[in-house]
Amino acid sequence: MISVVEFKAEDLPAICADPVDPEITLEFAERWAVECERGLSYTGMLDGSPIGMIGIIINRAGVGNVWAIFNRRILKHKKTVLRSIRVMLEEYILPAAPMRLRALAKVDFPASHILLEHLGFKRKGLYKDLYLYVR
């Protein structure tokens, strides 16, 4: 069973030890964690160990950027993880979030496209090597 807790920086090493996206390093995630302080962020725990984090960074009134970083262990629990992320969005993030949510996904990383579309995001454009999704 996956539980949701408030994100803490000490969760990063476990999540980044074997990330789904190989370009995610601990150093990158640590820089990102500083940004997380400007918004809402949560850690998904599986059997007491962090397997991913998700949140929203509020950029300006009415707009926020959704982000996520996952450990490869989630690949064995895809359906459970998807349900848990939906719960995080619907029960934790959206009630406190701006009305318009955005997310950027690397063009060459289809797993992120699938996840965002399952969560109700629609692809709206291309920015450099990233697709822009909105909800």
C-alpha positions in Angstrom: 0.0 0.0 0.0 1.2 3.5 -0.9 0.9 6.2 1.7 1.3 9.9 1.2 3.3 12.1 3.5 4.6 15.7 3.4 7.8 15.9 1.4 11.1 16.1 3.3 14.5 16.6 1.7 15.8 13.5 3.4 13.5 11.5 1.1 15.6 12.5 -1.9 18.5 10.0 -1.7 16.1 7.0 -1.7 14.0 8.3 -4.6 17.1 9.3 -6.7 19.1 6.1 -6.1 17.4 4.5 -9.1 15.2 7.1 -10.8 12.8 6.3 -13.7 14.3 9.2 -15.6 18.0 8.5 -15.8 18.8 12.2 -16.1 17.5 12.9 -12.6 20.5 13.1 -10.3 20.5 13.7 -6.5 22.1 17.1 -7.2 19.3 18.0 -9.6 16.6 16.9 -7.1 18.2 18.8 -4.2 18.1 22.0 -6.3 14.4 21.2 -7.2 13.7 20.7 -3.5 14.5 24.3 -2.8 11.8 25.3 -5.4 9.4 22.9 -3.6 9.4 25.2 -0.6 7.3 27.7 -2.8 4.4 25.3 -3.2 2.9 22.0 -2.0 4.9 18.8 -2.2 4.3 15.2 -1.1 6.3 11.9 -0.9 4.8 8.6 -1.8 5.9 5.8 0.6 5.9 2.1 -0.2 6.5 -0.2 2.8 7.9 2.8 4.7 10.4 3.8 2.0 10.1 6.8 -0.4 9.4 5.8 -4.0 8.4 9.2 -5.5 7.5 12.8 -4.9 5.0 15.0 -6.6 3.9 18.6 -6.0 3.1 22.0 -7.4 5.1 25.1 -7.6 3.0 28.3 -7.6 4.5 30.7 -10.1 1.9 33.5 -10.0 -1.7 34.0 -9.1 -3.8 31.4 -10.9 -1.0 29.3 -12.3 1.1 26.5 -10.9 3.6 24.0 -12.3 3.1 20.3 -11.4 6.2 18.1 -11.2 7.1 14.6 -10.1 10.2 12.5 -9.6 10.0 8.7 -9.2 12.2 5.8 -8.3 12.1 2.7 -10.6 10.4 0.7 -7.9 7.1 2.3 -9.0 7.2 0.3 -12.2 6.1 -2.8 -10.3 3.1 -0.9 -8.9 1.9 1.2 -11.9 -1.9 1.0 -11.2 -1.5 1.6 -7.5 0.9 4.5 -8.1 -1.5 6.0 -10.6 -4.4 5.8 -8.1 -2.2 7.3 -5.4 -1.2 10.2 -7.6 -4.8 10.9 -8.5 -5.6 10.9 -4.8 -2.7 13.4 -4.2 -4.0 15.6 -7.0 -7.7 15.5 -6.1 -7.5 15.5 -2.3 -4.3 17.3 -1.5 -3.0 19.5 -4.3 -6.1 20.7 -6.3 -8.1 22.0 -3.2 -5.1 24.3 -2.4 -3.8 24.8 -6.0 -4.3 27.6 -8.5 -7.0 27.1 -11.1 -4.7 26.4 -14.0 -2.1 23.7 -13.7 0.8 23.2 -16.1 3.4 20.5 -16.6 6.4 20.1 -18.9 7.4 16.7 -20.2 10.5 15.8 -22.2 9.5 14.9 -25.8 11.7 11.8 -25.7 10.2 10.5 -22.4 6.9 8.9 -23.3 6.2 7.6 -19.7 5.6 11.2 -18.6 3.2 11.8 -21.5 1.1 8.7 -20.5 1.1 9.7 -16.8 0.0 13.3 -17.5 -2.7 12.2 -19.9 -4.1 9.7 -17.4 -4.3 12.5 -14.9 -6.4 14.7 -17.2 -3.7 16.9 -18.6 -3.9 17.9 -22.3 -0.9 18.6 -24.5 -1.0 22.2 -25.6 2.3 22.9 -27.3 6.0 22.4 -27.7 8.7 24.5 -25.9 12.2 23.5 -27.1 12.4 19.8 -26.3 9.5 19.8 -23.9 5.8 19.4 -24.4 3.5 21.7 -22.4 0.5 20.1 -20.7 -2.3 22.0 -19.0 -5.3 21.0 -16.8 
